[in-house]
Amino acid sequence: MPHTTPKPSRIPGPLHKAGLFVLFAAITAALCLLLNFLLVDDLHAYSRVTLGEYYAQADAVDTVFVGSSHSYRSFDPDTIDPILGSHSFNLGTSQQQPDGSYWLIREAAANSPLKTVYLETFYTGYNQQKSSNVPLACYLITDYMRASSPYRYQYLWEMGGAAAFADLVFPARHAIADPGELPALWRGKLTGGYNAGNYDWVTYRTRAKPTGTAALSIPRAPASGGSAP
């Protein structure tokens, strides 16, 4: 029989292993992005619009209002600013807990020439005390904070530890859409639903009455992963 020399086994080197890891991470990230697009209802998230508009004017904001729905339903900067001579912004979000208010104040102080903070206090919020008792109160904020914000990750860690970061990577864990709404959500995401100034997904309009009364903009009921204005 002819003598054959066995081929040496090929042991993957460090570069090969690193390449495989990068490939695996890229595929995982792409799958998460696809699933988030297909399953997550963030178009109805009022806090998405709130934080997006805050960041757009953060350089000018010197006054903020923070707190739960009692805050975002009560304080109108367009009415208040001419009186106070301020450039204010309402950072209220649904079910906002004291720790959520704290991290939003830290975020505002880091991004704006902040002079004044108005903190809404409501007894049920302070009975619950922290977002770990109401995780959605945290996600309504952290889902839409800037990815570069260190306070986003500090708040998540304080609220839920390592498990909270799984929700950051895959929001469908806490914001999955109603299956019946998915086709409309896909169309909305592809046709300007995220555009600045588009409020169609966070409000709806009543039909005008026969007397000629103008239609009113009415807050939508909170959706999973979002809050009504």
C-alpha positions in Angstrom: 0.0 0.0 0.0 1.3 3.5 -0.8 2.4 5.4 2.2 0.4 8.6 2.8 1.5 11.4 5.1 -1.4 12.5 7.3 -2.3 16.1 6.9 -1.8 18.2 10.0 -5.1 19.3 11.7 -6.0 22.9 11.2 -6.5 24.7 14.5 -8.3 28.0 14.1 -6.1 30.9 14.9 -7.1 34.0 16.9 -8.0 35.9 13.8 -10.2 33.1 12.5 -12.0 32.9 15.9 -12.4 36.7 16.0 -13.9 36.6 12.5 -16.4 33.9 13.4 -17.4 36.0 16.5 -17.9 39.1 14.4 -20.0 37.2 11.9 -22.1 35.6 14.6 -22.6 39.1 16.3 -23.6 40.6 12.9 -26.1 37.9 12.1 -27.6 38.1 15.6 -27.9 41.9 15.4 -29.5 41.7 12.0 -32.0 39.2 13.2 -32.8 41.3 16.3 -33.3 44.4 14.0 -35.6 42.4 11.7 -37.7 41.0 14.6 -37.9 44.4 16.2 -39.2 45.8 13.0 -41.7 43.0 12.5 -43.0 42.7 16.1 -42.4 45.8 18.1 -45.1 48.5 18.3 -43.1 51.7 18.9 -45.1 53.9 16.6 -47.7 54.4 19.3 -45.1 55.3 21.9 -45.7 58.9 23.0 -42.4 58.9 24.8 -40.7 58.2 21.5 -42.0 61.5 20.2 -41.3 63.3 23.4 -37.6 62.3 23.7 -37.1 62.8 19.9 -38.4 66.3 20.1 -36.4 67.0 23.3 -33.1 66.1 21.7 -33.9 68.2 18.7 -34.1 71.3 20.8 -32.0 70.3 23.8 -29.4 73.0 23.3 -32.1 75.7 24.0 -34.0 74.1 26.8 -33.5 75.7 30.2 -36.5 74.4 32.1 -38.0 70.9 32.3 -41.1 69.3 33.8 -40.7 65.7 34.9 -43.2 63.3 36.3 -46.0 60.9 35.4 -49.0 61.5 33.2 -50.1 64.2 35.6 -47.0 66.1 34.3 -47.4 65.6 30.6 -51.1 66.2 30.7 -50.8 69.4 32.8 -47.9 71.6 31.7 -48.0 73.3 28.3 -44.7 75.0 27.4 -46.4 77.1 24.7 -48.5 78.6 27.5 -45.9 78.7 30.2 -42.9 80.1 28.3 -44.3 83.6 27.5 -45.1 84.0 31.2 -41.8 82.7 32.6 -39.6 83.9 29.8 -38.2 80.3 29.6 -37.6 77.7 26.9 -39.2 74.8 28.7 -39.9 71.2 27.8 -42.3 68.6 29.3 -40.4 65.3 29.9 -43.4 63.6 31.6 -44.0 60.0 30.7 -46.6 57.5 31.6 -46.2 56.0 35.1 -42.9 57.8 35.5 -41.4 56.7 38.9 -39.0 58.9 41.1 -36.0 57.1 39.8 -37.1 57.7 36.2 -37.5 61.4 37.0 -34.0 61.4 38.4 -32.4 59.9 35.4 -34.3 62.2 33.0 -33.1 65.2 35.0 -29.5 63.9 34.8 -30.0 63.5 31.0 -31.4 67.0 30.7 -28.6 68.5 32.8 -26.1 66.8 30.5 -27.7 68.0 27.3 -29.2 71.4 28.1 -28.3 74.7 29.8 -30.7 73.7 32.5 -31.7 76.2 35.2 -35.1 75.0 36.6 -36.7 71.7 37.2 -40.3 71.1 38.1 -40.9 67.7 39.6 -44.5 66.4 39.7 -45.2 64.3 42.7 -48.2 62.0 43.1 -48.7 59.8 46.0 -49.2 56.5 44.1 -46.0 57.0 42.3 -44.1 57.5 45.5 -45.8 54.5 47.0 -44.4 52.4 44.2 -41.1 54.3 44.6 -39.0 52.7 41.8 -39.2 51.4 38.3 -38.4 47.8 39.3 -41.9 47.7 40.6 -43.2 49.0 37.2 -40.7 47.9 34.6 -42.6 49.4 31.7 -42.2 52.9 33.3 -38.4 52.4 32.7 -38.7 51.0 29.2 -40.9 53.9 28.1 -37.9 56.1 28.8 -34.8 54.0 28.0 -36.2 52.6 24.7 -35.9 56.2 23.3 -33.0 57.7 25.1 -29.9 58.3 23.0 -27.8 55.2 22.5 -24.8 57.3 23.6 -26.3 58.3 26.9 -24.6 56.7 29.9 -27.7 57.4 32.0 -29.8 55.1 29.8 -27.7 52.1 30.8 -27.3 53.1 34.4 -31.1 53.4 34.7 -31.6 50.0 33.0 -29.1 48.4 35.3 -30.6 49.9 38.4 -34.0 48.8 37.4 -33.5 45.2 36.3 -29.8 44.3 36.2 -28.5 42.2 33.3 -32.0 41.0 32.4 -33.0 44.6 31.5 -30.4 44.7 28.8 -32.1 41.7 27.0 -35.1 43.9 26.7 -33.0 46.7 25.3 -31.6 44.4 22.6 -35.0 42.8 21.9 -37.8 45.2 22.9 -40.5 42.7 21.7 -40.0 41.1 25.1 -42.0 44.0 26.5 -43.5 45.9 23.5 -44.9 43.3 21.2 -47.6 44.5 18.9 -51.1 43.1 18.6 -51.0 40.6 15.7 -54.0 42.2 14.1 -52.2 45.6 13.9 -48.9 44.3 12.4 -49.6 45.0 8.7 -50.7 48.6 9.5 -47.6 49.0 11.6 -45.3 47.8 8.9 -46.8 50.2 6.4 -46.5 53.0 9.0 -42.8 52.3 9.7 -42.0 52.3 5.9 -44.1 55.4 5.0 -43.0 58.2 7.4 -44.4 57.0 10.7 -41.1 57.9 12.4 -40.8 61.3 10.8 -40.5 64.3 13.1 -43.8 66.1 13.4 -45.9 63.1 12.5 -48.4 62.7 15.4 -50.8 60.4 13.5 -49.7 57.3 15.6 -50.0 59.0 19.0 -53.3 60.8 18.5 -56.5 60.2 16.7 -59.2 62.6 15.7 -62.9 62.5 16.5 -65.5 62.9 13.8 -66.9 66.3 13.4 -70.4 66.7 14.9 -73.3 67.7 12.6 -73.4 71.1 14.3 -70.1 71.9 12.6 -68.0 71.6 15.8 -64.3 71.1 14.8 -62.7 67.8 15.3 -60.5 67.5 18.3 -57.2 65.8 18.8 -57.7 63.2 21.4 -54.9 61.1 23.0 -54.8 57.4 22.1 -55.1 54.9 24.8 -51.6 53.6 25.9 -50.3 50.8 23.6 -47.8 48.2 24.7 -44.5 49.9 24.7 -46.0 53.4 24.5 -48.0 55.9 26.4 -50.9 58.2 25.5 -50.2 61.9 25.6 
